[in-house]
């Protein structure tokens, strides 16, 4: 069973009955769930994930002190610690001063401030551009099991629905980055016999591609450890995953002779070259953009498509900013 399912079961079987019995007056003010950092909050955990920081638990999210005061917060924390230490074969660990608590009682404002820099909802495109994609993904992942007040869910939903202008600017930037790295710089690195830089360029191309695919669906991509895995969250991404995986495993420069480097450029994995794969990947992304943005159906080039998307941004200030302004 996945960690998120275990957490929900622990809430339903142990947490909810305890809170309803001991704190009925607070049930309309708190939220409960599991959002933020950690593989289980994305649903990406596996058996190996259980070797560290893996335990049953959930988070209780509190509004400001005018609604739930510090004494009530303290009592909720004590009550949470009284819950069963073992559940479904897992055992809760002691507090880790290095990593901090991953479960327990938290203020909603501080949770979102930690992830986004703001204590509440975003106010326009500027707030979205200040938050890295991986932090935005953390602020909107996981699940909310219960929300009596509705505040936590409302903030999470607001961060999870970027304005169309933000989507256009993000997608524009990642298409430009794909073109710079994959269509231009990789081949130049191969010609220069620069093996190490060629591998770095391929990695940048893959990350830009995955991010572009995410923003076609108006969703940010998690940090590097989970970005390739995140493709499974989207229907119709299996072919793209195979191509990117093949490129990473077989498309890098493996030796330093001029003959071998030429072979990488021509026929990297015995069936198609790295550049062939890059072109196929770019075509896949272009097709995805056309499905999501039919107004760009006439474009066949990454850079022209990026600029066409940028031209459709409604806010004049955002539209006039650098095409790369939204991706750092």
C-alpha positions as CSV (number, residue, x, y, z in Angstrom):
1,X,0.0,0.0,0.0
2,X,1.3,3.5,-0.9
3,X,2.2,5.9,1.9
4,X,-0.6,8.3,1.0
5,X,-3.2,5.5,1.4
6,X,-1.7,4.5,4.7
7,X,-1.9,8.1,5.9
8,X,-5.5,8.3,4.9
9,X,-6.3,5.1,6.7
10,X,-4.5,6.2,9.8
11,X,-6.5,9.4,9.8
12,X,-9.8,7.6,9.2
13,X,-9.2,4.8,11.8
14,X,-7.3,6.7,14.5
15,X,-7.0,10.4,14.0
16,X,-10.6,11.4,13.1
17,X,-12.3,9.5,16.0
18,X,-9.8,11.0,18.5
19,X,-10.3,14.6,17.3
20,X,-14.1,14.3,17.1
21,X,-14.1,13.0,20.7
22,X,-11.6,15.3,22.2
23,X,-11.8,18.5,20.1
24,X,-15.3,18.7,18.6
25,X,-15.3,22.5,18.8
26,X,-12.2,22.6,16.4
27,X,-13.4,20.2,13.7
28,X,-14.9,23.1,11.7
29,X,-11.6,25.0,11.8
30,X,-8.9,22.5,11.0
31,X,-7.8,20.7,7.8
32,X,-6.1,17.3,7.6
33,X,-4.0,15.9,4.8
34,X,-0.5,15.3,3.5
35,X,1.0,17.9,1.2
36,X,4.6,19.0,0.5
37,X,8.0,17.3,0.3
38,X,8.4,13.5,0.1
39,X,7.9,10.8,-2.4
40,X,4.7,9.5,-0.7
41,X,3.0,12.9,-1.2
42,X,3.4,12.5,-4.9
43,X,2.4,8.8,-4.9
44,X,5.9,7.9,-6.1
45,X,7.0,5.9,-3.1
46,X,8.1,2.3,-3.4
47,X,9.7,-0.4,-1.2
48,X,13.1,1.5,-1.3
49,X,11.3,4.6,0.0
50,X,10.8,2.9,3.3
51,X,14.5,3.0,4.3
52,X,14.2,6.5,5.7
53,X,11.5,9.0,6.9
54,X,8.7,6.6,6.1
55,X,6.0,6.2,8.7
56,X,2.3,6.4,9.2
57,X,1.0,9.9,9.9
58,X,-0.8,12.9,8.7
59,X,-0.7,16.7,9.1
60,X,-3.2,18.9,11.0
61,X,-3.4,22.3,9.4
62,X,-4.5,25.2,11.6
63,X,-5.8,28.7,10.6
64,X,-4.5,31.9,12.4
65,X,-4.4,32.3,16.2
66,X,-7.6,34.3,16.3
67,X,-9.4,31.1,15.3
68,X,-7.2,28.5,17.0
69,X,-5.0,29.8,19.8
70,X,-1.6,28.6,20.9
71,X,-2.9,26.6,23.8
72,X,-5.3,24.7,21.5
73,X,-2.4,24.2,19.1
74,X,-0.3,22.7,21.9
75,X,-3.1,20.4,23.1
76,X,-3.7,19.2,19.5
77,X,0.0,18.5,19.3
78,X,0.0,16.5,22.5
79,X,-3.1,14.6,21.3
80,X,-1.5,13.8,18.0
81,X,1.5,12.3,19.8
82,X,-0.8,10.1,21.8
83,X,-2.0,8.3,18.6
84,X,-0.8,4.7,18.1
85,X,3.0,4.4,17.5
86,X,2.5,1.4,15.3
87,X,0.1,1.0,12.3
88,X,0.0,-1.4,9.4
89,X,3.4,-2.7,10.2
90,X,5.0,0.8,10.4
91,X,6.4,2.4,13.5
92,X,6.5,6.2,14.1
93,X,10.0,7.5,14.7
94,X,11.1,10.1,17.2
95,X,11.4,13.7,16.2
96,X,14.3,14.3,13.9
97,X,16.0,17.6,14.7
98,X,17.9,17.6,11.4
99,X,14.9,17.0,9.1
100,X,12.1,18.3,11.4
101,X,8.7,16.8,11.9
102,X,7.0,15.6,8.7
103,X,3.7,14.9,10.5
104,X,1.8,16.6,13.3
105,X,0.3,20.1,13.8
106,X,1.2,23.0,11.5
107,X,-0.1,26.5,10.8
108,X,-1.5,26.8,7.3
109,X,0.2,30.1,6.7
110,X,3.6,28.7,7.6
111,X,3.2,25.6,5.4
112,X,2.5,27.7,2.3
113,X,5.1,30.3,3.2
114,X,7.7,27.6,3.4
115,X,6.8,26.3,-0.1
116,X,5.8,29.5,-2.0
117,X,7.1,32.4,0.1
118,X,3.5,33.6,0.7
119,X,1.2,32.7,3.6
120,X,-1.9,32.4,1.4
121,X,-3.2,32.6,-2.1
122,X,-1.3,34.0,-5.1
123,X,-2.3,37.4,-6.3
124,X,-1.7,37.4,-10.0
125,X,1.1,36.2,-12.4
126,X,3.9,37.9,-10.5
127,X,3.4,35.6,-7.5
128,X,3.5,32.5,-9.7
129,X,6.8,33.6,-11.4
130,X,8.5,34.0,-8.0
131,X,8.0,30.4,-7.2
132,X,10.2,27.7,-8.7
133,X,8.3,24.9,-10.5
134,X,9.4,22.2,-8.0
135,X,8.1,24.3,-5.0
136,X,4.8,24.9,-6.9
137,X,4.5,21.2,-7.4
138,X,5.0,20.6,-3.7
139,X,2.4,23.1,-2.8
140,X,-0.2,21.3,-4.9
141,X,0.6,17.6,-4.5
142,X,-0.6,15.0,-2.0
143,X,-4.2,15.0,-0.7
144,X,-6.5,16.8,1.7
145,X,-8.4,14.3,3.7
146,X,-10.6,16.7,5.6
147,X,-11.1,20.5,5.6
148,X,-13.7,21.9,8.0
149,X,-13.0,25.5,7.3
150,X,-12.0,25.2,3.6
151,X,-9.1,27.6,3.9
152,X,-6.3,25.2,3.3
153,X,-8.0,23.7,0.3
154,X,-8.8,27.1,-1.2
155,X,-5.2,28.2,-1.0
156,X,-3.9,24.9,-2.4
157,X,-6.5,25.0,-5.3
158,X,-5.5,28.6,-6.1
159,X,-1.8,27.6,-6.5
160,X,-2.9,24.6,-8.5
161,X,-4.7,26.7,-11.1
162,X,-2.1,29.0,-12.6
163,X,-3.6,31.8,-14.9
164,X,-3.4,31.1,-18.6
165,X,-0.9,33.9,-19.0
166,X,1.5,32.0,-16.6
167,X,1.0,28.8,-18.5
168,X,1.8,30.5,-21.8
169,X,4.9,32.2,-20.5
170,X,6.2,29.0,-18.8
171,X,5.6,26.9,-21.9
172,X,7.2,29.6,-24.1
173,X,10.4,29.5,-21.9
174,X,10.7,25.7,-21.9
175,X,10.3,25.5,-25.6
176,X,13.1,28.0,-26.1
177,X,15.3,26.1,-23.7
178,X,14.6,22.8,-25.6
179,X,15.6,24.5,-28.8
180,X,18.8,26.0,-27.3
181,X,20.0,22.8,-25.7
182,X,18.7,20.0,-28.0
183,X,18.5,21.5,-31.4
184,X,21.6,23.7,-31.1
185,X,24.1,23.1,-28.3
186,X,24.2,19.3,-28.2
187,X,25.4,18.9,-31.8
188,X,28.0,21.6,-31.3
189,X,29.3,19.9,-28.2
190,X,29.6,16.6,-30.2
191,X,31.5,18.4,-33.0
192,X,33.9,19.9,-30.4
193,X,34.5,16.4,-28.9
194,X,33.3,17.8,-25.5
195,X,31.8,14.6,-24.0
196,X,31.1,15.9,-20.5
197,X,29.3,19.1,-21.7
198,X,27.3,17.1,-24.2
199,X,25.9,15.0,-21.4
200,X,25.1,18.0,-19.3
201,X,23.3,19.6,-22.3
202,X,21.3,16.4,-22.9
203,X,20.2,16.5,-19.2
204,X,19.1,20.1,-19.6
205,X,17.2,19.2,-22.8
206,X,15.4,16.4,-21.1
207,X,14.4,18.5,-18.1
208,X,13.1,21.3,-20.3
209,X,11.2,18.8,-22.3
210,X,9.5,17.3,-19.3
211,X,8.7,20.7,-18.0
212,X,7.2,21.7,-21.3
213,X,5.0,18.6,-21.3
214,X,3.8,19.5,-17.8
215,X,2.9,23.0,-18.7
216,X,1.0,21.8,-21.8
217,X,-1.2,20.4,-19.1
218,X,-0.8,23.5,-16.9
219,X,1.1,21.7,-14.2
220,X,4.6,22.2,-12.8
221,X,7.2,19.5,-12.7
222,X,8.7,18.1,-9.5
223,X,12.4,18.5,-8.7
224,X,15.0,16.6,-10.7
225,X,14.6,13.3,-8.8
226,X,11.0,12.9,-9.8
227,X,10.7,14.8,-13.1
228,X,11.1,11.8,-15.4
229,X,8.8,9.8,-13.2
230,X,6.2,12.5,-13.3
231,X,5.5,11.8,-17.0
232,X,3.4,8.8,-15.9
233,X,0.9,11.3,-14.4
234,X,-0.2,12.3,-17.9
235,X,-2.2,10.2,-20.4
236,X,-0.5,9.7,-23.7
237,X,3.1,10.3,-22.5
238,X,4.4,6.7,-22.8
239,X,6.1,7.3,-26.1
240,X,7.7,10.5,-24.9
241,X,9.0,8.6,-21.8
242,X,10.6,5.9,-23.9
243,X,12.3,8.4,-26.2
244,X,13.7,10.5,-23.3
245,X,14.8,7.4,-21.4
246,X,16.6,6.1,-24.5
247,X,18.2,9.4,-25.1
248,X,19.5,9.6,-21.5
249,X,20.8,6.0,-21.5
250,X,22.2,5.8,-25.1
251,X,22.5,9.3,-26.5
252,X,25.5,10.5,-24.5
253,X,29.0,10.6,-25.9
254,X,30.8,7.5,-24.6
255,X,34.3,7.8,-26.1
256,X,36.7,10.5,-27.2
257,X,37.8,9.4,-30.7
258,X,36.6,11.5,-33.6
259,X,35.2,8.4,-35.2
260,X,33.2,7.4,-32.2
261,X,31.9,10.9,-31.8
262,X,30.8,10.9,-35.4
263,X,29.0,7.6,-34.7
264,X,27.1,9.1,-31.8
265,X,25.9,11.9,-34.0
266,X,24.9,9.5,-36.8
267,X,23.7,6.3,-35.0
268,X,24.0,6.6,-31.2
269,X,22.0,3.4,-30.2
270,X,22.4,1.3,-33.3
271,X,19.0,2.3,-34.7
272,X,18.8,6.1,-34.6
273,X,21.2,8.8,-33.7
274,X,20.9,11.1,-30.7
275,X,20.0,14.0,-33.0
276,X,17.3,11.8,-34.6
277,X,15.8,11.2,-31.1
278,X,16.0,14.9,-30.2
279,X,14.1,15.7,-33.4
280,X,11.5,13.1,-32.7
281,X,11.1,14.4,-29.1
282,X,10.7,18.0,-30.3
283,X,8.1,16.8,-32.8
284,X,6.2,15.1,-30.0
285,X,6.2,18.3,-27.9
286,X,5.1,20.4,-30.9
287,X,2.2,18.0,-31.5
288,X,1.2,18.2,-27.8
289,X,1.3,22.1,-28.0
290,X,-0.9,22.0,-31.1
291,X,-3.5,19.8,-29.3
292,X,-3.6,22.1,-26.3
293,X,-3.4,25.3,-28.3
294,X,-5.1,24.9,-31.6
295,X,-4.3,28.5,-32.5
296,X,-0.7,27.5,-32.9
297,X,-1.5,24.6,-35.3
298,X,0.3,26.3,-38.2
299,X,3.7,26.4,-36.4
300,X,6.3,23.6,-37.0
301,X,9.3,25.1,-35.3
302,X,10.0,25.2,-31.5
303,X,11.2,28.8,-31.4
304,X,8.4,30.2,-33.6
305,X,5.8,28.2,-31.6
306,X,7.3,29.7,-28.4
307,X,7.0,33.2,-29.7
308,X,3.5,32.6,-31.0
309,X,2.5,31.5,-27.5
310,X,4.1,34.5,-26.0
311,X,2.2,36.8,-28.4
312,X,-1.1,35.4,-27.0
313,X,-0.3,36.5,-23.4
314,X,-3.0,39.0,-22.4
315,X,-1.0,41.0,-19.8
316,X,1.2,43.5,-21.7
317,X,3.9,43.6,-19.0
318,X,4.3,39.8,-18.9
319,X,4.2,39.6,-22.7
320,X,7.0,42.1,-23.1
321,X,9.3,40.3,-20.7
322,X,12.0,38.0,-21.9
323,X,10.7,34.6,-23.2
324,X,12.8,33.0,-20.6
325,X,11.6,35.2,-17.7
326,X,9.2,32.5,-16.2
327,X,11.7,29.7,-16.0
328,X,14.7,31.3,-14.4
